[in-house]
């Protein structure tokens, strides 16, 4: 479950990074981007729910930290999916991509520390 959650986060970050450049090149519009963002939100939310189900009786801080991070990122995606301007959406996606990567690095560093 942990690996699935981590994989969902990495996949989401990659997708958002690519999507922002697709918008910049005119290959995707805000409506298409909203569909991709919503799909990523659902993927993350499913991973979070699966983690919660598997660890309902476990107070493991590792899983709790991952669940929290996935939940925060999913909420950020929900906000991004409402953006209608291409420039604002592209910028928001780039910022989210960097933010997600940094949070992942911080999380992994905390595991090793």
N, CA, C and O atoms as a Tinker XYZ file with bonds, in Angstrom:
   452  protein
     1  N      0.827000   -1.197000    0.000000    73     2
     2  CA     0.000000    0.000000    0.000000    64     1     3
     3  C      0.871000    1.260000    0.000000    63     2     4     5
     4  O      0.556000    2.246000   -0.667000    81     3
     5  N      1.970000    1.210000    0.760000    73     3     6
     6  CA     2.865000    2.365000    0.808000    64     5     7
     7  C      3.436000    2.648000   -0.574000    63     6     8     9
     8  O      3.454000    3.794000   -1.024000    81     7
     9  N      3.900000    1.603000   -1.241000    73     7    10
    10  CA     4.481000    1.778000   -2.570000    64     9    11
    11  C      3.453000    2.290000   -3.573000    63    10    12    13
    12  O      3.778000    3.106000   -4.435000    81    11
    13  N      2.217000    1.814000   -3.463000    73    11    14
    14  CA     1.169000    2.293000   -4.360000    64    13    15
    15  C      0.899000    3.778000   -4.133000    63    14    16    17
    16  O      0.700000    4.529000   -5.088000    81    15
    17  N      0.893000    4.200000   -2.877000    73    15    18
    18  CA     0.702000    5.606000   -2.561000    64    17    19
    19  C      1.831000    6.465000   -3.090000    63    18    20    21
    20  O      1.604000    7.522000   -3.679000    81    19
    21  N      3.050000    5.998000   -2.875000    73    19    22
    22  CA     4.212000    6.740000   -3.366000    64    21    23
    23  C      4.209000    6.794000   -4.897000    63    22    24    25
    24  O      4.524000    7.827000   -5.487000    81    23
    25  N      3.853000    5.684000   -5.529000    73    23    26
    26  CA     3.791000    5.650000   -6.993000    64    25    27
    27  C      2.723000    6.613000   -7.520000    63    26    28    29
    28  O      2.931000    7.282000   -8.532000    81    27
    29  N      1.594000    6.678000   -6.838000    73    27    30
    30  CA     0.530000    7.600000   -7.252000    64    29    31
    31  C      1.013000    9.043000   -7.166000    63    30    32    33
    32  O      0.711000    9.851000   -8.044000    81    31
    33  N      1.764000    9.372000   -6.111000    73    31    34
    34  CA     2.309000   10.724000   -5.968000    64    33    35
    35  C      3.291000   11.060000   -7.082000    63    34    36    37
    36  O      3.217000   12.132000   -7.682000    81    35
    37  N      4.199000   10.150000   -7.351000    73    35    38
    38  CA     5.203000   10.400000   -8.395000    64    37    39
    39  C      4.553000   10.520000   -9.777000    63    38    40    41
    40  O      4.910000   11.393000  -10.568000    81    39
    41  N      3.615000    9.650000  -10.049000    73    39    42
    42  CA     2.913000    9.686000  -11.319000    64    41    43
    43  C      2.150000   11.000000  -11.476000    63    42    44    45
    44  O      2.143000   11.603000  -12.549000    81    43
    45  N      1.520000   11.426000  -10.408000    73    43    46
    46  CA     0.773000   12.680000  -10.432000    64    45    47
    47  C      1.708000   13.854000  -10.719000    63    46    48    49
    48  O      1.405000   14.695000  -11.566000    81    47
    49  N      2.828000   13.915000  -10.027000    73    47    50
    50  CA     3.785000   15.003000  -10.237000    64    49    51
    51  C      4.275000   15.019000  -11.679000    63    50    52    53
    52  O      4.358000   16.083000  -12.292000    81    51
    53  N      4.598000   13.853000  -12.223000    73    51    54
    54  CA     5.051000   13.774000  -13.620000    64    53    55
    55  C      3.965000   14.258000  -14.578000    63    54    56    57
    56  O      4.233000   15.030000  -15.499000    81    55
    57  N      2.759000   13.801000  -14.353000    73    55    58
    58  CA     1.645000   14.176000  -15.222000    64    57    59
    59  C      1.397000   15.678000  -15.196000    63    58    60    61
    60  O      1.178000   16.295000  -16.238000    81    59
    61  N      1.433000   16.265000  -14.001000    73    59    62
    62  CA     1.191000   17.708000  -13.889000    64    61    63
    63  C      2.285000   18.518000  -14.570000    63    62    64    65
    64  O      2.007000   19.531000  -15.212000    81    63
    65  N      3.524000   18.072000  -14.430000    73    63    66
    66  CA     4.626000   18.769000  -15.096000    64    65    67
    67  C      4.459000   18.751000  -16.612000    63    66    68    69
    68  O      4.632000   19.775000  -17.273000    81    67
    69  N      4.128000   17.601000  -17.152000    73    67    70
    70  CA     3.930000   17.469000  -18.596000    64    69    71
    71  C      2.706000   18.259000  -19.060000    63    70    72    73
    72  O      2.722000   18.876000  -20.125000    81    71
    73  N      1.659000   18.232000  -18.257000    73    71    74
    74  CA     0.430000   18.934000  -18.610000    64    73    75
    75  C      0.661000   20.439000  -18.704000    63    74    76    77
    76  O      0.126000   21.096000  -19.597000    81    75
    77  N      1.452000   20.980000  -17.792000    73    75    78
    78  CA     1.690000   22.430000  -17.830000    64    77    79
    79  C      2.357000   22.844000  -19.143000    63    78    80    81
    80  O      2.019000   23.884000  -19.708000    81    79
    81  N      3.287000   22.046000  -19.622000    73    79    82
    82  CA     3.948000   22.378000  -20.887000    64    81    83
    83  C      3.033000   22.134000  -22.090000    63    82    84    85
    84  O      3.151000   22.816000  -23.108000    81    83
    85  N      2.130000   21.171000  -21.975000    73    83    86
    86  CA     1.140000   20.961000  -23.042000    64    85    87
    87  C      0.228000   22.172000  -23.169000    63    86    88    89
    88  O     -0.145000   22.562000  -24.276000    81    87
    89  N     -0.125000   22.756000  -22.054000    73    87    90
    90  CA    -0.950000   23.971000  -22.077000    64    89    91
    91  C     -0.156000   25.101000  -22.719000    63    90    92    93
    92  O     -0.681000   25.837000  -23.555000    81    91
    93  N      1.114000   25.238000  -22.327000    73    91    94
    94  CA     1.962000   26.303000  -22.891000    64    93    95
    95  C      2.093000   26.194000  -24.407000    63    94    96    97
    96  O      2.124000   27.208000  -25.104000    81    95
    97  N      2.169000   24.963000  -24.920000    73    95    98
    98  CA     2.325000   24.747000  -26.358000    64    97    99
    99  C      0.989000   24.790000  -27.104000    63    98   100   101
   100  O      0.960000   24.692000  -28.331000    81    99
   101  N     -0.115000   24.938000  -26.367000    73    99   102
   102  CA    -1.433000   24.978000  -26.996000    64   101   103
   103  C     -1.978000   23.602000  -27.338000    63   102   104   105
   104  O     -2.954000   23.489000  -28.080000    81   103
   105  N     -1.361000   22.558000  -26.809000    73   103   106
   106  CA    -1.806000   21.187000  -27.082000    64   105   107
   107  C     -2.974000   20.768000  -26.181000    63   106   108   109
   108  O     -3.667000   19.791000  -26.465000    81   107
   109  N     -3.181000   21.511000  -25.106000    73   107   110
   110  CA    -4.280000   21.225000  -24.178000    64   109   111
   111  C     -4.891000   22.552000  -23.737000    63   110   112   113
   112  O     -4.181000   23.539000  -23.541000    81   111
   113  N     -6.204000   22.565000  -23.585000    73   111   114
   114  CA    -6.866000   23.760000  -23.074000    64   113   115
   115  C     -7.267000   23.531000  -21.615000    63   114   116   117
   116  O     -7.027000   22.457000  -21.063000    81   115
   117  N     -7.871000   24.530000  -21.000000    73   115   118
   118  CA    -8.213000   24.448000  -19.581000    64   117   119
   119  C     -9.208000   23.322000  -19.302000    63   118   120   121
   120  O     -9.116000   22.653000  -18.272000    81   119
   121  N    -10.141000   23.114000  -20.197000    73   119   122
   122  CA   -11.128000   22.054000  -20.013000    64   121   123
   123  C    -10.476000   20.670000  -20.041000    63   122   124   125
   124  O    -10.777000   19.815000  -19.208000    81   123
   125  N     -9.584000   20.463000  -21.004000    73   123   126
   126  CA    -8.868000   19.187000  -21.091000    64   125   127
   127  C     -7.979000   18.994000  -19.861000    63   126   128   129
   128  O     -7.891000   17.899000  -19.304000    81   127
   129  N     -7.329000   20.072000  -19.455000    73   127   130
   130  CA    -6.464000   19.999000  -18.274000    64   129   131
   131  C     -7.266000   19.640000  -17.031000    63   130   132   133
   132  O     -6.812000   18.860000  -16.194000    81   131
   133  N     -8.461000   20.214000  -16.917000    73   131   134
   134  CA    -9.321000   19.919000  -15.762000    64   133   135
   135  C     -9.659000   18.431000  -15.704000    63   134   136   137
   136  O     -9.726000   17.849000  -14.621000    81   135
   137  N     -9.870000   17.820000  -16.862000    73   135   138
   138  CA   -10.158000   16.384000  -16.905000    64   137   139
   139  C     -8.970000   15.571000  -16.407000    63   138   140   141
   140  O     -9.137000   14.618000  -15.645000    81   139
   141  N     -7.767000   15.950000  -16.842000    73   139   142
   142  CA    -6.553000   15.251000  -16.410000    64   141   143
   143  C     -6.339000   15.446000  -14.914000    63   142   144   145
   144  O     -6.010000   14.500000  -14.198000    81   143
   145  N     -6.525000   16.658000  -14.454000    73   143   146
   146  CA    -6.331000   16.957000  -13.028000    64   145   147
   147  C     -7.337000   16.178000  -12.188000    63   146   148   149
   148  O     -6.985000   15.634000  -11.142000    81   147
   149  N     -8.580000   16.124000  -12.637000    73   147   150
   150  CA    -9.604000   15.373000  -11.907000    64   149   151
   151  C     -9.258000   13.888000  -11.846000    63   150   152   153
   152  O     -9.450000   13.247000  -10.813000    81   151
   153  N     -8.754000   13.346000  -12.937000    73   151   154
   154  CA    -8.340000   11.935000  -12.953000    64   153   155
   155  C     -7.205000   11.692000  -11.961000    63   154   156   157
   156  O     -7.187000   10.676000  -11.266000    81   155
   157  N     -6.257000   12.631000  -11.899000    73   155   158
   158  CA    -5.157000   12.498000  -10.947000    64   157   159
   159  C     -5.658000   12.616000   -9.515000    63   158   160   161
   160  O     -5.194000   11.900000   -8.628000    81   159
   161  N     -6.600000   13.513000   -9.292000    73   159   162
   162  CA    -7.212000   13.662000   -7.964000    64   161   163
   163  C     -7.840000   12.334000   -7.536000    63   162   164   165
   164  O     -7.630000   11.872000   -6.415000    81   163
   165  N     -8.605000   11.734000   -8.433000    73   163   166
   166  CA    -9.270000   10.471000   -8.117000    64   165   167
   167  C     -8.259000    9.359000   -7.840000    63   166   168   169
   168  O     -8.457000    8.543000   -6.940000    81   167
   169  N     -7.196000    9.334000   -8.602000    73   167   170
   170  CA    -6.139000    8.333000   -8.409000    64   169   171
   171  C     -5.495000    8.493000   -7.029000    63   170   172   173
   172  O     -5.290000    7.510000   -6.317000    81   171
   173  N     -5.178000    9.737000   -6.659000    73   171   174
   174  CA    -4.585000    9.987000   -5.345000    64   173   175
   175  C     -5.573000    9.673000   -4.228000    63   174   176   177
   176  O     -5.206000    9.079000   -3.214000    81   175
   177  N     -6.809000   10.068000   -4.416000    73   175   178
   178  CA    -7.819000    9.822000   -3.391000    64   177   179
   179  C     -8.021000    8.324000   -3.177000    63   178   180   181
   180  O     -8.179000    7.874000   -2.042000    81   179
   181  N     -8.016000    7.553000   -4.260000    73   179   182
   182  CA    -8.128000    6.094000   -4.147000    64   181   183
   183  C     -6.943000    5.511000   -3.382000    63   182   184   185
   184  O     -7.115000    4.630000   -2.540000    81   183
   185  N     -5.739000    6.007000   -3.677000    73   183   186
   186  CA    -4.543000    5.523000   -2.973000    64   185   187
   187  C     -4.615000    5.867000   -1.489000    63   186   188   189
   188  O     -4.249000    5.053000   -0.642000    81   187
   189  N     -5.085000    7.070000   -1.174000    73   187   190
   190  CA    -5.216000    7.488000    0.221000    64   189   191
   191  C     -6.226000    6.610000    0.960000    63   190   192   193
   192  O     -5.977000    6.176000    2.085000    81   191
   193  N     -7.367000    6.354000    0.321000    73   191   194
   194  CA    -8.393000    5.518000    0.945000    64   193   195
   195  C     -7.883000    4.105000    1.188000    63   194   196   197
   196  O     -8.167000    3.501000    2.222000    81   195
   197  N     -7.132000    3.587000    0.232000    73   195   198
   198  CA    -6.580000    2.238000    0.376000    64   197   199
   199  C     -5.609000    2.187000    1.558000    63   198   200   201
   200  O     -5.628000    1.240000    2.345000    81   199
   201  N     -4.768000    3.203000    1.674000    73   199   202
   202  CA    -3.857000    3.279000    2.820000    64   201   203
   203  C     -4.632000    3.330000    4.136000    63   202   204   205
   204  O     -4.279000    2.653000    5.101000    81   203
   205  N     -5.681000    4.132000    4.163000    73   203   206
   206  CA    -6.495000    4.251000    5.381000    64   205   207
   207  C     -7.128000    2.919000    5.760000    63   206   208   209
   208  O     -7.144000    2.544000    6.932000    81   207
   209  N     -7.647000    2.205000    4.768000    73   207   210
   210  CA    -8.281000    0.916000    5.032000    64   209   211
   211  C     -7.281000   -0.106000    5.566000    63   210   212   213
   212  O     -7.578000   -0.851000    6.500000    81   211
   213  N     -6.109000   -0.131000    4.970000    73   211   214
   214  CA    -5.113000   -1.127000    5.360000    64   213   215
   215  C     -4.449000   -0.807000    6.695000    63   214   216   217
   216  O     -3.900000   -1.693000    7.351000    81   215
   217  N     -4.501000    0.446000    7.086000    73   215   218
   218  CA    -3.797000    0.839000    8.315000    64   217   219
   219  C     -4.748000    1.387000    9.372000    63   218   220   221
   220  O     -4.316000    2.103000   10.276000    81   219
   221  N     -6.032000    1.063000    9.275000    73   219   222
   222  CA    -7.033000    1.605000   10.194000    64   221   223
   223  C     -6.699000    1.298000   11.655000    63   222   224   225
   224  O     -6.948000    2.126000   12.532000    81   223
   225  N     -6.148000    0.140000   11.918000    73   223   226
   226  CA    -5.835000   -0.256000   13.292000    64   225   227
   227  C     -4.369000   -0.066000   13.640000    63   226   228   229
   228  O     -3.934000   -0.465000   14.720000    81   227
   229  N     -3.607000    0.533000   12.747000    73   227   230
   230  CA    -2.170000    0.698000   12.916000    64   229   231
   231  C     -1.840000    2.179000   13.075000    63   230   232   233
   232  O     -2.313000    3.009000   12.299000    81   231
   233  N     -1.046000    2.505000   14.059000    73   231   234
   234  CA    -0.663000    3.900000   14.313000    64   233   235
   235  C      0.702000    4.210000   13.693000    63   234   236   237
   236  O      1.449000    5.032000   14.224000    81   235
   237  N      1.023000    3.575000   12.605000    73   235   238
   238  CA     2.307000    3.744000   11.947000    64   237   239
   239  C      2.456000    5.160000   11.402000    63   238   240   241
   240  O      1.667000    5.596000   10.563000    81   239
   241  N      3.464000    5.872000   11.880000    73   239   242
   242  CA     3.692000    7.254000   11.473000    64   241   243
   243  C      4.071000    7.364000    9.990000    63   242   244   245
   244  O      3.777000    8.368000    9.342000    81   243
   245  N      4.709000    6.350000    9.475000    73   243   246
   246  CA     5.074000    6.336000    8.062000    64   245   247
   247  C      3.829000    6.416000    7.191000    63   246   248   249
   248  O      3.742000    7.251000    6.290000    81   247
   249  N      2.878000    5.552000    7.463000    73   247   250
   250  CA     1.639000    5.547000    6.693000    64   249   251
   251  C      0.818000    6.805000    6.954000    63   250   252   253
   252  O      0.207000    7.355000    6.038000    81   251
   253  N      0.804000    7.256000    8.201000    73   251   254
   254  CA     0.051000    8.470000    8.539000    64   253   255
   255  C      0.618000    9.675000    7.787000    63   254   256   257
   256  O     -0.139000   10.511000    7.294000    81   255
   257  N      1.931000    9.767000    7.700000    73   255   258
   258  CA     2.566000   10.867000    6.982000    64   257   259
   259  C      2.261000   10.831000    5.502000    63   258   260   261
   260  O      1.997000   11.868000    4.892000    81   259
   261  N      2.294000    9.657000    4.925000    73   259   262
   262  CA     1.984000    9.515000    3.504000    64   261   263
   263  C      0.519000    9.834000    3.237000    63   262   264   265
   264  O      0.196000   10.507000    2.258000    81   263
   265  N     -0.365000    9.357000    4.101000    73   263   266
   266  CA    -1.789000    9.653000    3.945000    64   265   267
   267  C     -2.037000   11.158000    4.001000    63   266   268   269
   268  O     -2.805000   11.697000    3.203000    81   267
   269  N     -1.392000   11.825000    4.936000    73   267   270
   270  CA    -1.564000   13.270000    5.072000    64   269   271
   271  C     -1.070000   13.998000    3.822000    63   270   272   273
   272  O     -1.741000   14.894000    3.310000    81   271
   273  N      0.101000   13.604000    3.340000    73   271   274
   274  CA     0.657000   14.241000    2.153000    64   273   275
   275  C     -0.252000   14.018000    0.941000    63   274   276   277
   276  O     -0.516000   14.954000    0.188000    81   275
   277  N     -0.722000   12.809000    0.753000    73   275   278
   278  CA    -1.614000   12.522000   -0.369000    64   277   279
   279  C     -2.898000   13.345000   -0.249000    63   278   280   281
   280  O     -3.380000   13.893000   -1.240000    81   279
   281  N     -3.444000   13.432000    0.951000    73   279   282
   282  CA    -4.658000   14.215000    1.155000    64   281   283
   283  C     -4.451000   15.685000    0.841000    63   282   284   285
   284  O     -5.299000   16.306000    0.199000    81   283
   285  N     -3.336000   16.250000    1.285000    73   283   286
   286  CA    -3.026000   17.658000    1.009000    64   285   287
   287  C     -2.890000   17.914000   -0.495000    63   286   288   289
   288  O     -3.413000   18.895000   -1.023000    81   287
   289  N     -2.194000   17.028000   -1.155000    73   287   290
   290  CA    -1.957000   17.189000   -2.586000    64   289   291
   291  C     -3.269000   17.015000   -3.356000    63   290   292   293
   292  O     -3.527000   17.736000   -4.320000    81   291
   293  N     -4.088000   16.067000   -2.932000    73   291   294
   294  CA    -5.386000   15.877000   -3.585000    64   293   295
   295  C     -6.241000   17.139000   -3.471000    63   294   296   297
   296  O     -6.913000   17.522000   -4.429000    81   295
   297  N     -6.218000   17.777000   -2.320000    73   295   298
   298  CA    -6.979000   19.019000   -2.146000    64   297   299
   299  C     -6.435000   20.125000   -3.043000    63   298   300   301
   300  O     -7.200000   20.927000   -3.578000    81   299
   301  N     -5.141000   20.168000   -3.204000    73   299   302
   302  CA    -4.524000   21.165000   -4.098000    64   301   303
   303  C     -4.989000   20.932000   -5.533000    63   302   304   305
   304  O     -5.248000   21.881000   -6.273000    81   303
   305  N     -5.091000   19.668000   -5.916000    73   303   306
   306  CA    -5.571000   19.344000   -7.261000    64   305   307
   307  C     -7.024000   19.774000   -7.450000    63   306   308   309
   308  O     -7.403000   20.266000   -8.513000    81   307
   309  N     -7.820000   19.585000   -6.420000    73   307   310
   310  CA    -9.218000   19.990000   -6.505000    64   309   311
   311  C     -9.310000   21.492000   -6.790000    63   310   312   313
   312  O    -10.129000   21.924000   -7.602000    81   311
   313  N     -8.480000   22.272000   -6.128000    73   311   314
   314  CA    -8.453000   23.713000   -6.353000    64   313   315
   315  C     -7.977000   24.031000   -7.763000    63   314   316   317
   316  O     -8.567000   24.873000   -8.439000    81   315
   317  N     -6.923000   23.369000   -8.210000    73   315   318
   318  CA    -6.396000   23.600000   -9.560000    64   317   319
   319  C     -7.409000   23.264000  -10.645000    63   318   320   321
   320  O     -7.448000   23.925000  -11.682000    81   319
   321  N     -8.214000   22.260000  -10.420000    73   319   322
   322  CA    -9.169000   21.822000  -11.451000    64   321   323
   323  C    -10.219000   22.886000  -11.736000    63   322   324   325
   324  O    -10.888000   22.824000  -12.767000    81   323
   325  N    -10.378000   23.857000  -10.851000    73   323   326
   326  CA   -11.369000   24.925000  -11.042000    64   325   327
   327  C    -10.812000   26.124000  -11.812000    63   326   328   329
   328  O    -11.564000   27.022000  -12.190000    81   327
   329  N     -9.506000   26.139000  -12.043000    73   327   330
   330  CA    -8.870000   27.264000  -12.742000    64   329   331
   331  C     -9.271000   27.244000  -14.208000    63   330   332   333
   332  O     -9.267000   26.186000  -14.837000    81   331
   333  N     -9.617000   28.400000  -14.759000    73   331   334
   334  CA   -10.081000   28.451000  -16.147000    64   333   335
   335  C     -9.112000   29.157000  -17.092000    63   334   336   337
   336  O     -9.198000   28.954000  -18.303000    81   335
   337  N     -8.215000   29.959000  -16.595000    73   335   338
   338  CA    -7.269000   30.658000  -17.449000    64   337   339
   339  C     -6.049000   29.808000  -17.747000    63   338   340   341
   340  O     -5.458000   29.224000  -16.839000    81   339
   341  N     -5.670000   29.735000  -19.016000    73   339   342
   342  CA    -4.556000   28.869000  -19.422000    64   341   343
   343  C     -3.250000   29.263000  -18.735000    63   342   344   345
   344  O     -2.519000   28.400000  -18.248000    81   343
   345  N     -2.955000   30.562000  -18.693000    73   343   346
   346  CA    -1.698000   30.997000  -18.101000    64   345   347
   347  C     -1.659000   30.716000  -16.593000    63   346   348   349
   348  O     -0.657000   30.229000  -16.068000    81   347
   349  N     -2.757000   31.030000  -15.912000    73   347   350
   350  CA    -2.827000   30.769000  -14.476000    64   349   351
   351  C     -2.784000   29.273000  -14.187000    63   350   352   353
   352  O     -2.155000   28.841000  -13.221000    81   351
   353  N     -3.448000   28.491000  -15.019000    73   351   354
   354  CA    -3.459000   27.042000  -14.841000    64   353   355
   355  C     -2.071000   26.457000  -15.053000    63   354   356   357
   356  O     -1.610000   25.637000  -14.259000    81   355
   357  N     -1.407000   26.876000  -16.117000    73   355   358
   358  CA    -0.063000   26.391000  -16.388000    64   357   359
   359  C      0.889000   26.746000  -15.247000    63   358   360   361
   360  O      1.681000   25.912000  -14.808000    81   359
   361  N      0.807000   27.972000  -14.777000    73   359   362
   362  CA     1.659000   28.405000  -13.662000    64   361   363
   363  C      1.350000   27.610000  -12.399000    63   362   364   365
   364  O      2.255000   27.174000  -11.687000    81   363
   365  N      0.060000   27.430000  -12.133000    73   363   366
   366  CA    -0.340000   26.665000  -10.952000    64   365   367
   367  C      0.140000   25.230000  -11.010000    63   366   368   369
   368  O      0.547000   24.658000   -9.999000    81   367
   369  N      0.092000   24.647000  -12.209000    73   367   370
   370  CA     0.565000   23.267000  -12.376000    64   369   371
   371  C      2.076000   23.167000  -12.157000    63   370   372   373
   372  O      2.558000   22.227000  -11.526000    81   371
   373  N      2.810000   24.137000  -12.679000    73   371   374
   374  CA     4.265000   24.123000  -12.486000    64   373   375
   375  C      4.615000   24.262000  -11.013000    63   374   376   377
   376  O      5.485000   23.558000  -10.500000    81   375
   377  N      3.932000   25.173000  -10.340000    73   375   378
   378  CA     4.167000   25.373000   -8.916000    64   377   379
   379  C      3.814000   24.105000   -8.138000    63   378   380   381
   380  O      4.561000   23.681000   -7.256000    81   379
   381  N      2.666000   23.503000   -8.474000    73   379   382
   382  CA     2.250000   22.279000   -7.794000    64   381   383
   383  C      3.252000   21.153000   -8.027000    63   382   384   385
   384  O      3.561000   20.395000   -7.108000    81   383
   385  N      3.760000   21.042000   -9.252000    73   383   386
   386  CA     4.746000   20.009000   -9.577000    64   385   387
   387  C      5.971000   20.140000   -8.676000    63   386   388   389
   388  O      6.432000   19.156000   -8.098000    81   387
   389  N      6.487000   21.344000   -8.562000    73   387   390
   390  CA     7.666000   21.583000   -7.718000    64   389   391
   391  C      7.333000   21.322000   -6.251000    63   390   392   393
   392  O      8.100000   20.675000   -5.538000    81   391
   393  N      6.184000   21.830000   -5.807000    73   391   394
   394  CA     5.769000   21.640000   -4.419000    64   393   395
   395  C      5.652000   20.156000   -4.076000    63   394   396   397
   396  O      6.114000   19.726000   -3.019000    81   395
   397  N      5.040000   19.378000   -4.956000    73   395   398
   398  CA     4.867000   17.947000   -4.707000    64   397   399
   399  C      6.215000   17.245000   -4.608000    63   398   400   401
   400  O      6.425000   16.406000   -3.732000    81   399
   401  N      7.124000   17.593000   -5.511000    73   399   402
   402  CA     8.462000   16.980000   -5.482000    64   401   403
   403  C      9.206000   17.331000   -4.196000    63   402   404   405
   404  O      9.840000   16.470000   -3.586000    81   403
   405  N      9.126000   18.591000   -3.787000    73   403   406
   406  CA     9.799000   19.006000   -2.557000    64   405   407
   407  C      9.228000   18.295000   -1.336000    63   406   408   409
   408  O      9.972000   17.864000   -0.456000    81   407
   409  N      7.916000   18.177000   -1.287000    73   407   410
   410  CA     7.296000   17.471000   -0.160000    64   409   411
   411  C      7.704000   16.003000   -0.140000    63   410   412   413
   412  O      7.922000   15.421000    0.923000    81   411
   413  N      7.802000   15.420000   -1.315000    73   411   414
   414  CA     8.225000   14.023000   -1.391000    64   413   415
   415  C      9.665000   13.873000   -0.893000    63   414   416   417
   416  O      9.975000   12.942000   -0.149000    81   415
   417  N     10.530000   14.782000   -1.301000    73   415   418
   418  CA    11.931000   14.748000   -0.849000    64   417   419
   419  C     12.012000   14.912000    0.665000    63   418   420   421
   420  O     12.734000   14.176000    1.337000    81   419
   421  N     11.271000   15.877000    1.196000    73   419   422
   422  CA    11.263000   16.095000    2.642000    64   421   423
   423  C     10.777000   14.854000    3.377000    63   422   424   425
   424  O     11.332000   14.481000    4.410000    81   423
   425  N      9.752000   14.223000    2.851000    73   423   426
   426  CA     9.200000   13.021000    3.458000    64   425   427
   427  C     10.229000   11.894000    3.455000    63   426   428   429
   428  O     10.432000   11.220000    4.465000    81   427
   429  N     10.871000   11.702000    2.315000    73   427   430
   430  CA    11.879000   10.641000    2.212000    64   429   431
   431  C     13.087000   10.926000    3.109000    63   430   432   433
   432  O     13.649000   10.009000    3.709000    81   431
   433  N     13.478000   12.184000    3.197000    73   431   434
   434  CA    14.581000   12.551000    4.096000    64   433   435
   435  C     14.217000   12.289000    5.548000    63   434   436   437
   436  O     15.062000   11.852000    6.329000    81   435
   437  N     12.975000   12.549000    5.917000    73   435   438
   438  CA    12.528000   12.300000    7.284000    64   437   439
   439  C     12.553000   10.799000    7.599000    63   438   440   441
   440  O     12.819000   10.399000    8.732000    81   439
   441  N     12.277000    9.986000    6.594000    73   439   442
   442  CA    12.321000    8.531000    6.799000    64   441   443
   443  C     13.739000    8.056000    7.089000    63   442   444   445
   444  O     13.956000    7.156000    7.900000    81   443
   445  N     14.696000    8.678000    6.410000    73   443   446
   446  CA    16.084000    8.253000    6.576000    64   445   447
   447  C     16.768000    8.894000    7.768000    63   446   448   449
   448  O     17.840000    8.452000    8.181000    81   447
   449  N     16.157000    9.936000    8.327000    73   447   450
   450  CA    16.797000   10.731000    9.343000    64   449   451
   451  C     16.624000   10.269000   10.717000    63   450   452
   452  O     17.138000   10.891000   11.647000    81   451
